[in-house]
Amino acid sequence: MKKYILTSIFLIFISCSKDSIIYSEIDNQNNTLKTITLPIDNQKSFQSIPSLGQNSKLFFGNESGSDNLFSLVQFTLFSGYIPPTSFLDLLADSIQVDSARIFFQTLDTINSSAKLKLYALPVEDETIFSDSTNFYSLSEHIDFNNSSIFLNETILNEIAPLDSVSYDTISFDFKGENLENLKTNLFNTASYPSRTIMLTSENLEQLFTLESNESSREPKIRVWFKAFVNDTTTVDTSILFFADKDISIISPPEITNEDKQLISLNGASGLKSLIHFNLDAVSNFNRNALIKNANLILNVENKNFDDSIFSVGISTIQDSISNWNYTSFYQPSSDYEDYQSTNVFLNSRNIVDNKVSIPIQSYIQLFKNGAIDNNGLMIFGGSSNSPYDKVSFSVESLEVLYVEP
């Protein structure tokens, strides 16, 4: 047993001596730093499903070539713990609905006579709320405009919060005939279970937003009513329903030939890009080589904004790329590919002086160590960007600084 232990220690020693990275050698100041330029193999822009990012907003009007067609809001079916607890309960004989208000909140200041119109959508289409993206390919969905029923409208005139952190309320009030219309087409969930409204803007030539379901100030419906407890007792009270799901449907800006030739990014159109460097030279590095510095440099060629902060993200992708021509999810063909980002390598930087410099030395090190394949990198706009900001970059060859003990 003792002989076995000594033999094992000896083998481990030999293994470490021959194969392990010797960090004292890496730190040796006598070693000379080296540089190498890695060429670009391929690059492409592609169109993924458009997204308005992690914005807690519903969008209206036009901005930078994007047309916000309409927004859909679905409300909770139940509210409260004692009857009436649902929309349908409000139609009971023991309930007399006096009035209702559907209201939204905004931080935007606008001076416009444009109208915001409210419709009931009495038909269900749950797939439109299937994820956080903002579809504009509506061919697989119902005809929202022709399926909706007009409920109310308001004029967006001189809405001005007191300061930048004060919210203004936009309300649609219902009494009399339009209250009956609301009860028939929204409250009657036995016949129309969708609980969904549609908001559209008319003659609005600027961007305007309302707080969405993702905000702490989501859309709401308050209903005032009398509940008849018995022949002599009534209770005047109200009930509140909250937004459950919502989405803004957009028609994105046109994608130009220049967008397809450069590294182009835009949330509202779904533009992202892919890039692939030839890393063959890195494969020939000494096994102890350490990558000291490598920055992906993107130079702004054109953009549609001036002072906005624009963040650029970069990540590894799951599979290799076989089609380097421009592709779009909207017009898939036999060679269409769906590119999945991974978190093996992920980094981001902002545009500074019309340039973005993103450190990617850890990506090169991972490849050199055999931890990842060189499938390429995905470049995308950060979720904090305005979805309407659009930028196109040219890309420089990759300068890598490394040391080989």
C-alpha positions as a Markdown table, in Angstrom:
| # | Residue | x | y | z |
|---|---|---|---|---|
| 1 | Met | 0.0 | 0.0 | 0.0 |
| 2 | Lys | 2.8 | 2.4 | 0.9 |
| 3 | Lys | 4.6 | 1.6 | -2.4 |
| 4 | Tyr | 1.3 | 2.3 | -4.3 |
| 5 | Ile | 1.0 | 5.8 | -2.6 |
| 6 | Leu | 4.6 | 6.7 | -3.4 |
| 7 | Thr | 4.1 | 5.6 | -7.0 |
| 8 | Ser | 1.0 | 7.7 | -7.3 |
| 9 | Ile | 2.7 | 10.8 | -5.9 |
| 10 | Phe | 5.6 | 10.3 | -8.4 |
| 11 | Leu | 3.2 | 10.0 | -11.3 |
| 12 | Ile | 1.3 | 13.2 | -10.2 |
| 13 | Phe | 4.6 | 15.0 | -9.9 |
| 14 | Ile | 5.7 | 13.9 | -13.4 |
| 15 | Ser | 2.3 | 14.9 | -14.8 |
| 16 | Cys | 2.4 | 18.4 | -13.3 |
| 17 | Ser | 6.0 | 18.9 | -14.4 |
| 18 | Lys | 5.2 | 18.0 | -18.0 |
| 19 | Asp | 1.6 | 19.3 | -18.6 |
| 20 | Ser | 0.5 | 21.9 | -16.1 |
| 21 | Ile | 0.7 | 25.7 | -16.7 |
| 22 | Ile | 3.7 | 27.0 | -14.8 |
| 23 | Tyr | 2.5 | 30.4 | -13.6 |
| 24 | Ser | 5.9 | 31.5 | -12.4 |
| 25 | Glu | 7.0 | 31.3 | -16.1 |
| 26 | Ile | 3.9 | 33.3 | -17.2 |
| 27 | Asp | 4.8 | 36.1 | -14.7 |
| 28 | Asn | 8.5 | 36.1 | -15.7 |
| 29 | Gln | 9.3 | 39.6 | -16.7 |
| 30 | Asn | 12.0 | 38.4 | -19.1 |
| 31 | Asn | 9.3 | 37.0 | -21.5 |
| 32 | Thr | 8.5 | 39.3 | -24.4 |
| 33 | Leu | 4.9 | 40.3 | -25.1 |
| 34 | Lys | 3.8 | 39.4 | -28.6 |
| 35 | Thr | 1.1 | 40.7 | -30.9 |
| 36 | Ile | -0.8 | 39.1 | -33.8 |
| 37 | Thr | -3.5 | 40.4 | -36.2 |
| 38 | Leu | -6.4 | 38.0 | -36.7 |
| 39 | Pro | -8.3 | 38.5 | -40.0 |
| 40 | Ile | -12.1 | 38.5 | -40.3 |
| 41 | Asp | -13.4 | 35.4 | -42.1 |
| 42 | Asn | -17.0 | 36.5 | -42.4 |
| 43 | Gln | -19.7 | 38.9 | -41.2 |
| 44 | Lys | -23.4 | 39.4 | -41.8 |
| 45 | Ser | -26.4 | 41.2 | -40.5 |
| 46 | Phe | -29.7 | 39.3 | -40.0 |
| 47 | Gln | -33.2 | 40.1 | -38.9 |
| 48 | Ser | -34.5 | 38.4 | -35.8 |
| 49 | Ile | -38.0 | 38.9 | -34.3 |
| 50 | Pro | -38.3 | 42.7 | -33.6 |
| 51 | Ser | -38.3 | 43.6 | -29.9 |
| 52 | Leu | -38.9 | 46.7 | -28.0 |
| 53 | Gly | -36.5 | 45.5 | -25.3 |
| 54 | Gln | -37.1 | 45.3 | -21.6 |
| 55 | Asn | -39.2 | 48.4 | -21.8 |
| 56 | Ser | -42.1 | 48.8 | -19.4 |
| 57 | Lys | -44.0 | 50.8 | -22.0 |
| 58 | Leu | -46.7 | 50.7 | -24.6 |
| 59 | Phe | -45.7 | 52.6 | -27.7 |
| 60 | Phe | -47.8 | 54.9 | -30.0 |
| 61 | Gly | -47.0 | 57.2 | -32.9 |
| 62 | Asn | -44.1 | 57.2 | -35.3 |
| 63 | Glu | -40.4 | 57.3 | -34.6 |
| 64 | Ser | -37.3 | 56.9 | -36.8 |
| 65 | Gly | -39.2 | 55.0 | -39.5 |
| 66 | Ser | -41.1 | 52.7 | -37.1 |
| 67 | Asp | -44.9 | 52.9 | -37.0 |
| 68 | Asn | -46.5 | 51.7 | -33.8 |
| 69 | Leu | -49.7 | 50.2 | -35.1 |
| 70 | Phe | -51.6 | 49.4 | -31.9 |
| 71 | Ser | -51.3 | 48.0 | -28.4 |
| 72 | Leu | -53.2 | 45.1 | -26.9 |
| 73 | Val | -53.9 | 44.8 | -23.1 |
| 74 | Gln | -55.5 | 41.8 | -21.5 |
| 75 | Phe | -56.9 | 42.2 | -18.0 |
| 76 | Thr | -57.1 | 39.8 | -15.1 |
| 77 | Leu | -60.4 | 37.9 | -14.9 |
| 78 | Phe | -60.6 | 38.0 | -11.1 |
| 79 | Ser | -60.1 | 40.8 | -8.6 |
| 80 | Gly | -60.7 | 40.6 | -4.8 |
| 81 | Tyr | -61.6 | 37.8 | -2.5 |
| 82 | Ile | -65.3 | 38.3 | -2.0 |
| 83 | Pro | -68.0 | 38.6 | -4.7 |
| 84 | Pro | -68.1 | 40.2 | -7.1 |
| 85 | Thr | -64.7 | 38.8 | -8.0 |
| 86 | Ser | -64.8 | 38.7 | -11.8 |
| 87 | Phe | -66.1 | 40.6 | -14.7 |
| 88 | Leu | -69.0 | 38.2 | -15.1 |
| 89 | Asp | -70.0 | 38.7 | -11.5 |
| 90 | Leu | -70.6 | 42.4 | -12.3 |
| 91 | Leu | -73.5 | 41.4 | -14.6 |
| 92 | Ala | -75.4 | 39.6 | -11.8 |
| 93 | Asp | -78.9 | 40.8 | -10.9 |
| 94 | Ser | -77.7 | 41.7 | -7.4 |
| 95 | Ile | -75.2 | 44.2 | -8.9 |
| 96 | Gln | -75.9 | 47.6 | -10.3 |
| 97 | Val | -72.8 | 49.0 | -12.1 |
| 98 | Asp | -72.8 | 52.8 | -12.0 |
| 99 | Ser | -69.7 | 53.7 | -13.9 |
| 100 | Ala | -66.3 | 52.4 | -15.0 |
| 101 | Arg | -62.9 | 53.9 | -15.8 |
| 102 | Ile | -60.0 | 52.4 | -17.8 |
| 103 | Phe | -56.9 | 54.3 | -17.1 |
| 104 | Phe | -53.2 | 54.4 | -17.9 |
| 105 | Gln | -50.3 | 56.4 | -16.7 |
| 106 | Thr | -47.5 | 58.2 | -18.6 |
| 107 | Leu | -44.3 | 60.2 | -18.0 |
| 108 | Asp | -44.4 | 61.7 | -21.5 |
| 109 | Thr | -45.2 | 65.3 | -22.1 |
| 110 | Ile | -47.2 | 65.9 | -25.3 |
| 111 | Asn | -49.1 | 68.8 | -26.8 |
| 112 | Ser | -51.1 | 67.3 | -29.6 |
| 113 | Ser | -54.8 | 67.1 | -30.7 |
| 114 | Ala | -54.2 | 63.5 | -31.7 |
| 115 | Lys | -56.7 | 61.0 | -30.5 |
| 116 | Leu | -56.1 | 57.8 | -28.5 |
| 117 | Lys | -58.9 | 55.3 | -29.3 |
| 118 | Leu | -60.0 | 52.4 | -27.2 |
| 119 | Tyr | -61.6 | 49.2 | -28.6 |
| 120 | Ala | -62.8 | 45.9 | -27.2 |
| 121 | Leu | -61.4 | 42.8 | -28.8 |
| 122 | Pro | -64.1 | 40.2 | -28.1 |
| 123 | Val | -62.2 | 37.4 | -29.8 |
| 124 | Glu | -59.3 | 35.4 | -28.3 |
| 125 | Asp | -55.8 | 35.2 | -29.7 |
| 126 | Glu | -53.6 | 34.1 | -26.9 |
| 127 | Thr | -50.6 | 33.5 | -29.2 |
| 128 | Ile | -50.0 | 37.2 | -29.6 |
| 129 | Phe | -49.0 | 37.4 | -25.9 |
| 130 | Ser | -46.8 | 34.3 | -26.2 |
| 131 | Asp | -43.5 | 36.1 | -25.4 |
| 132 | Ser | -42.0 | 39.5 | -24.8 |
| 133 | Thr | -41.4 | 40.3 | -28.5 |
| 134 | Asn | -43.5 | 42.7 | -30.5 |
| 135 | Phe | -44.6 | 41.0 | -33.6 |
| 136 | Tyr | -45.5 | 42.8 | -36.8 |
| 137 | Ser | -46.0 | 39.7 | -38.9 |
| 138 | Leu | -49.7 | 39.4 | -38.4 |
| 139 | Ser | -50.5 | 36.9 | -41.1 |
| 140 | Glu | -51.0 | 34.1 | -38.6 |
| 141 | His | -53.3 | 36.2 | -36.3 |
| 142 | Ile | -56.8 | 37.5 | -36.4 |
| 143 | Asp | -57.6 | 40.7 | -38.2 |
| 144 | Phe | -57.4 | 42.9 | -35.1 |
| 145 | Asn | -58.7 | 46.1 | -36.7 |
| 146 | Asn | -61.8 | 44.5 | -38.2 |
| 147 | Ser | -62.5 | 42.3 | -35.2 |
| 148 | Ser | -62.5 | 45.1 | -32.7 |
| 149 | Ile | -65.5 | 47.2 | -31.3 |
| 150 | Phe | -65.1 | 50.9 | -30.6 |
| 151 | Leu | -65.6 | 51.8 | -26.9 |
| 152 | Asn | -64.2 | 55.3 | -26.3 |
| 153 | Glu | -61.6 | 57.9 | -27.2 |
| 154 | Thr | -59.6 | 60.8 | -25.7 |
| 155 | Ile | -57.6 | 63.6 | -27.0 |
| 156 | Leu | -53.9 | 63.8 | -26.1 |
| 157 | Asn | -53.9 | 67.5 | -25.6 |
| 158 | Glu | -51.4 | 69.3 | -23.3 |
| 159 | Ile | -50.6 | 66.3 | -21.1 |
| 160 | Ala | -47.8 | 67.7 | -18.9 |
| 161 | Pro | -46.5 | 65.9 | -15.8 |
| 162 | Leu | -45.4 | 68.4 | -13.1 |
| 163 | Asp | -41.9 | 67.1 | -13.3 |
| 164 | Ser | -39.8 | 64.3 | -14.8 |
| 165 | Val | -40.9 | 61.8 | -12.1 |
| 166 | Ser | -44.6 | 62.7 | -11.9 |
| 167 | Tyr | -47.1 | 60.6 | -13.8 |
| 168 | Asp | -50.1 | 61.8 | -15.6 |
| 169 | Thr | -53.2 | 59.7 | -15.9 |
| 170 | Ile | -55.1 | 59.1 | -19.1 |
| 171 | Ser | -58.6 | 58.0 | -18.5 |
| 172 | Phe | -61.5 | 56.6 | -20.5 |
| 173 | Asp | -64.7 | 57.0 | -18.5 |
| 174 | Phe | -67.9 | 55.0 | -19.1 |
| 175 | Lys | -71.4 | 55.9 | -18.2 |
| 176 | Gly | -74.8 | 55.4 | -19.8 |
| 177 | Glu | -74.7 | 53.9 | -23.3 |
| 178 | Asn | -71.0 | 53.4 | -23.6 |
| 179 | Leu | -71.0 | 51.7 | -20.2 |
| 180 | Glu | -73.6 | 49.2 | -21.5 |
| 181 | Asn | -71.3 | 48.7 | -24.5 |
| 182 | Leu | -68.4 | 48.0 | -22.2 |
| 183 | Lys | -70.4 | 45.5 | -20.1 |
| 184 | Thr | -71.5 | 43.7 | -23.3 |
| 185 | Asn | -68.2 | 43.4 | -25.0 |
| 186 | Leu | -65.7 | 43.3 | -22.2 |
| 187 | Phe | -67.4 | 42.2 | -19.0 |
| 188 | Asn | -69.4 | 39.4 | -20.6 |
| 189 | Thr | -66.6 | 36.9 | -20.5 |
| 190 | Ala | -69.1 | 34.0 | -20.9 |
| 191 | Ser | -69.6 | 35.2 | -24.5 |
| 192 | Tyr | -66.4 | 37.0 | -25.0 |
| 193 | Pro | -63.6 | 35.5 | -22.8 |
| 194 | Ser | -60.7 | 37.5 | -24.2 |
| 195 | Arg | -60.8 | 40.4 | -21.6 |
| 196 | Thr | -58.7 | 42.3 | -24.1 |
| 197 | Ile | -58.7 | 45.9 | -25.3 |
| 198 | Met | -56.9 | 47.5 | -28.2 |
| 199 | Leu | -55.5 | 51.0 | -28.2 |
| 200 | Thr | -54.7 | 53.0 | -31.4 |
| 201 | Ser | -53.5 | 56.5 | -32.0 |
| 202 | Glu | -54.8 | 58.8 | -34.7 |
| 203 | Asn | -52.7 | 61.5 | -36.4 |
| 204 | Leu | -49.9 | 61.2 | -33.9 |
| 205 | Glu | -46.6 | 62.0 | -35.6 |
| 206 | Gln | -44.4 | 61.6 | -32.6 |
| 207 | Leu | -43.5 | 58.9 | -30.1 |
| 208 | Phe | -45.8 | 58.6 | -27.1 |
| 209 | Thr | -45.8 | 55.9 | -24.4 |
| 210 | Leu | -48.0 | 54.5 | -21.6 |
| 211 | Glu | -46.8 | 52.4 | -18.7 |
| 212 | Ser | -47.3 | 48.7 | -19.4 |
| 213 | Asn | -48.0 | 45.6 | -17.4 |
| 214 | Glu | -44.2 | 45.3 | -16.7 |
| 215 | Ser | -44.4 | 48.7 | -14.8 |
| 216 | Ser | -45.6 | 49.2 | -11.2 |
| 217 | Arg | -48.1 | 51.6 | -12.8 |
| 218 | Glu | -49.8 | 49.1 | -15.1 |
| 219 | Pro | -53.1 | 49.7 | -16.9 |
| 220 | Lys | -56.2 | 49.3 | -14.7 |
| 221 | Ile | -60.0 | 49.2 | -14.8 |
| 222 | Arg | -62.0 | 50.5 | -11.8 |
| 223 | Val | -65.7 | 49.7 | -11.7 |
| 224 | Trp | -68.1 | 51.5 | -9.3 |
| 225 | Phe | -71.3 | 49.6 | -8.4 |
| 226 | Lys | -74.1 | 49.0 | -5.8 |
| 227 | Ala | -74.4 | 45.5 | -4.4 |
| 228 | Phe | -77.9 | 44.7 | -3.1 |
| 229 | Val | -77.3 | 42.7 | 0.1 |
| 230 | Asn | -81.1 | 42.3 | 0.8 |
| 231 | Asp | -84.3 | 44.2 | 0.2 |
| 232 | Thr | -83.3 | 47.1 | 2.4 |
| 233 | Thr | -79.4 | 47.1 | 2.3 |
| 234 | Thr | -77.1 | 48.2 | -0.5 |
| 235 | Val | -73.4 | 48.7 | -0.5 |
| 236 | Asp | -71.7 | 51.4 | -2.6 |
| 237 | Thr | -68.2 | 50.3 | -3.5 |
| 238 | Ser | -65.8 | 49.7 | -6.3 |
| 239 | Ile | -63.5 | 46.9 | -7.6 |
| 240 | Leu | -60.2 | 47.1 | -9.4 |
| 241 | Phe | -58.9 | 44.9 | -12.3 |
| 242 | Phe | -55.2 | 45.0 | -13.3 |
| 243 | Ala | -53.5 | 44.4 | -16.6 |
| 244 | Asp | -52.4 | 40.8 | -17.0 |
| 245 | Lys | -50.6 | 40.9 | -20.4 |
| 246 | Asp | -49.9 | 43.5 | -23.0 |
| 247 | Ile | -47.9 | 44.0 | -26.1 |
| 248 | Ser | -47.3 | 46.8 | -28.7 |
| 249 | Ile | -47.5 | 45.8 | -32.3 |
| 250 | Ile | -45.1 | 47.6 | -34.6 |
| 251 | Ser | -44.2 | 48.0 | -38.3 |
| 252 | Pro | -40.4 | 48.4 | -38.2 |
| 253 | Pro | -38.2 | 50.7 | -40.4 |
| 254 | Glu | -37.1 | 49.5 | -43.8 |
| 255 | Ile | -33.9 | 47.5 | -43.9 |
| 256 | Thr | -31.6 | 48.9 | -46.6 |
| 257 | Asn | -28.8 | 47.4 | -48.6 |
| 258 | Glu | -26.3 | 49.3 | -46.5 |
| 259 | Asp | -27.8 | 47.7 | -43.3 |
| 260 | Lys | -27.1 | 44.3 | -44.9 |
| 261 | Gln | -23.5 | 45.1 | -45.7 |
| 262 | Leu | -22.4 | 46.5 | -42.3 |
| 263 | Ile | -22.7 | 45.4 | -38.7 |
| 264 | Ser | -26.2 | 46.8 | -38.2 |
| 265 | Leu | -28.2 | 46.9 | -35.0 |
| 266 | Asn | -31.8 | 48.1 | -34.3 |
| 267 | Gly | -34.3 | 46.7 | -31.8 |
| 268 | Ala | -37.5 | 47.9 | -33.6 |
| 269 | Ser | -36.5 | 46.1 | -36.8 |
| 270 | Gly | -34.8 | 43.1 | -35.1 |
| 271 | Leu | -31.4 | 43.8 | -36.7 |
| 272 | Lys | -28.5 | 41.9 | -35.2 |
| 273 | Ser | -25.1 | 40.9 | -36.7 |
| 274 | Leu | -22.6 | 38.0 | -36.7 |
| 275 | Ile | -18.9 | 38.0 | -37.1 |
| 276 | His | -16.2 | 35.3 | -37.4 |
| 277 | Phe | -12.5 | 35.7 | -37.0 |
| 278 | Asn | -9.9 | 33.2 | -38.3 |
| 279 | Leu | -8.3 | 31.9 | -35.1 |
| 280 | Asp | -6.1 | 29.2 | -36.7 |
| 281 | Ala | -3.0 | 31.1 | -35.5 |
| 282 | Val | -4.2 | 31.0 | -31.9 |
| 283 | Ser | -4.4 | 27.2 | -32.2 |
| 284 | Asn | -0.6 | 27.2 | -32.7 |
| 285 | Phe | 0.2 | 29.2 | -29.6 |
| 286 | Asn | 2.3 | 27.5 | -26.9 |
| 287 | Arg | 0.0 | 25.7 | -24.5 |
| 288 | Asn | 1.1 | 28.0 | -21.7 |
| 289 | Ala | 0.3 | 31.1 | -23.8 |
| 290 | Leu | -1.8 | 33.8 | -22.0 |
| 291 | Ile | -3.9 | 36.3 | -23.8 |
| 292 | Lys | -3.2 | 39.7 | -22.3 |
| 293 | Asn | -5.4 | 41.9 | -24.5 |
| 294 | Ala | -7.8 | 41.7 | -27.4 |
| 295 | Asn | -10.4 | 44.3 | -28.3 |
| 296 | Leu | -13.2 | 44.1 | -30.9 |
| 297 | Ile | -13.2 | 47.6 | -32.5 |
| 298 | Leu | -16.4 | 48.7 | -34.2 |
| 299 | Asn | -16.4 | 52.1 | -36.0 |
| 300 | Val | -19.7 | 54.0 | -36.4 |
| 301 | Glu | -20.5 | 54.5 | -40.1 |
| 302 | Asn | -24.0 | 55.9 | -39.6 |
| 303 | Lys | -26.7 | 56.3 | -36.9 |
| 304 | Asn | -30.1 | 57.9 | -36.5 |
| 305 | Phe | -29.5 | 59.5 | -33.1 |
| 306 | Asp | -27.2 | 62.1 | -31.6 |
| 307 | Asp | -26.8 | 62.1 | -27.8 |
| 308 | Ser | -28.4 | 58.8 | -26.8 |
| 309 | Ile | -26.4 | 56.2 | -24.9 |
| 310 | Phe | -26.2 | 53.1 | -27.1 |
| 311 | Ser | -24.9 | 49.8 | -25.6 |
| 312 | Val | -23.5 | 47.1 | -27.8 |
| 313 | Gly | -23.5 | 43.5 | -26.6 |
| 314 | Ile | -21.5 | 40.5 | -27.8 |
| 315 | Ser | -21.9 | 36.8 | -27.1 |
| 316 | Thr | -20.9 | 33.4 | -28.2 |
| 317 | Ile | -23.4 | 31.4 | -30.3 |
| 318 | Gln | -24.6 | 27.8 | -30.0 |
| 319 | Asp | -23.9 | 26.5 | -33.4 |
| 320 | Ser | -21.6 | 27.2 | -36.4 |
| 321 | Ile | -22.8 | 29.4 | -39.2 |
| 322 | Ser | -23.1 | 28.0 | -42.7 |
| 323 | Asn | -25.1 | 30.8 | -44.4 |
| 324 | Trp | -23.3 | 34.2 | -44.4 |
| 325 | Asn | -25.9 | 35.9 | -46.6 |
| 326 | Tyr | -28.4 | 38.3 | -45.1 |
| 327 | Thr | -31.4 | 36.4 | -43.7 |
| 328 | Ser | -34.7 | 37.3 | -42.1 |
| 329 | Phe | -37.1 | 35.4 | -39.9 |
| 330 | Tyr | -39.9 | 37.2 | -41.8 |
| 331 | Gln | -38.9 | 35.5 | -45.1 |
| 332 | Pro | -37.4 | 32.2 | -44.1 |
| 333 | Ser | -36.0 | 30.0 | -46.9 |
| 334 | Ser | -34.4 | 26.6 | -47.1 |
| 335 | Asp | -31.1 | 28.0 | -45.9 |
| 336 | Tyr | -32.5 | 30.1 | -43.0 |
| 337 | Glu | -30.8 | 29.6 | -39.7 |
| 338 | Asp | -31.9 | 30.5 | -36.2 |
| 339 | Tyr | -28.9 | 31.8 | -34.2 |
| 340 | Gln | -29.0 | 31.1 | -30.4 |
| 341 | Ser | -26.8 | 33.2 | -28.1 |
| 342 | Thr | -25.0 | 31.5 | -25.2 |
| 343 | Asn | -23.6 | 32.9 | -22.0 |
| 344 | Val | -20.3 | 31.1 | -22.2 |
| 345 | Phe | -18.9 | 34.5 | -23.2 |
| 346 | Leu | -20.9 | 37.7 | -22.8 |
| 347 | Asn | -19.7 | 41.3 | -22.7 |
| 348 | Ser | -20.9 | 44.8 | -23.6 |
| 349 | Arg | -19.7 | 48.4 | -24.0 |
| 350 | Asn | -21.2 | 51.8 | -25.0 |
| 351 | Ile | -20.4 | 53.9 | -28.1 |
| 352 | Val | -17.8 | 56.5 | -27.2 |
| 353 | Asp | -16.5 | 59.0 | -29.7 |
| 354 | Asn | -18.2 | 57.1 | -32.6 |
| 355 | Lys | -16.4 | 53.9 | -31.6 |
| 356 | Val | -17.1 | 50.8 | -29.6 |
| 357 | Ser | -14.2 | 48.8 | -28.0 |
| 358 | Ile | -15.3 | 45.5 | -26.5 |
| 359 | Pro | -12.7 | 43.3 | -24.7 |
| 360 | Ile | -12.8 | 39.7 | -26.0 |
| 361 | Gln | -9.5 | 38.3 | -24.6 |
| 362 | Ser | -11.4 | 35.8 | -22.5 |
| 363 | Tyr | -13.1 | 34.5 | -25.6 |
| 364 | Ile | -9.8 | 34.0 | -27.3 |
| 365 | Gln | -8.4 | 32.4 | -24.2 |
| 366 | Leu | -11.3 | 30.0 | -23.9 |
| 367 | Phe | -10.8 | 29.0 | -27.6 |
| 368 | Lys | -7.0 | 28.5 | -27.1 |
| 369 | Asn | -7.6 | 26.4 | -24.1 |
| 370 | Gly | -10.1 | 24.2 | -26.0 |
| 371 | Ala | -13.0 | 25.2 | -23.9 |
| 372 | Ile | -15.2 | 26.5 | -26.8 |
| 373 | Asp | -15.4 | 26.1 | -30.5 |
| 374 | Asn | -14.9 | 29.2 | -32.8 |
| 375 | Asn | -18.5 | 29.3 | -34.0 |
| 376 | Gly | -18.4 | 33.1 | -34.2 |
| 377 | Leu | -19.9 | 36.0 | -32.2 |
| 378 | Met | -23.3 | 37.6 | -32.2 |
| 379 | Ile | -23.4 | 41.4 | -31.9 |
| 380 | Phe | -26.7 | 43.0 | -30.7 |
| 381 | Gly | -28.0 | 46.2 | -29.2 |
| 382 | Gly | -28.4 | 46.3 | -25.4 |
| 383 | Ser | -31.9 | 46.0 | -23.9 |
| 384 | Ser | -31.5 | 49.5 | -22.3 |
| 385 | Asn | -31.3 | 51.2 | -25.7 |
| 386 | Ser | -34.2 | 53.0 | -27.3 |
| 387 | Pro | -35.6 | 50.4 | -29.6 |
| 388 | Tyr | -35.8 | 53.1 | -32.3 |
| 389 | Asp | -32.1 | 53.9 | -32.3 |
| 390 | Lys | -30.3 | 52.3 | -35.2 |
| 391 | Val | -26.6 | 52.2 | -35.9 |
| 392 | Ser | -24.3 | 50.5 | -38.4 |
| 393 | Phe | -20.6 | 49.8 | -37.9 |
| 394 | Ser | -17.6 | 48.7 | -39.8 |
| 395 | Val | -15.2 | 46.3 | -38.0 |
| 396 | Glu | -11.5 | 46.3 | -37.7 |
| 397 | Ser | -9.1 | 43.3 | -37.7 |
| 398 | Leu | -8.5 | 41.9 | -34.3 |
| 399 | Glu | -5.2 | 42.8 | -32.6 |
| 400 | Val | -4.2 | 40.3 | -29.9 |
| 401 | Leu | -1.6 | 40.9 | -27.3 |
| 402 | Tyr | -0.2 | 37.6 | -25.7 |
| 403 | Val | 2.7 | 36.1 | -23.9 |
| 404 | Glu | 4.3 | 32.7 | -24.4 |
| 405 | Pro | 6.4 | 31.5 | -21.5 |
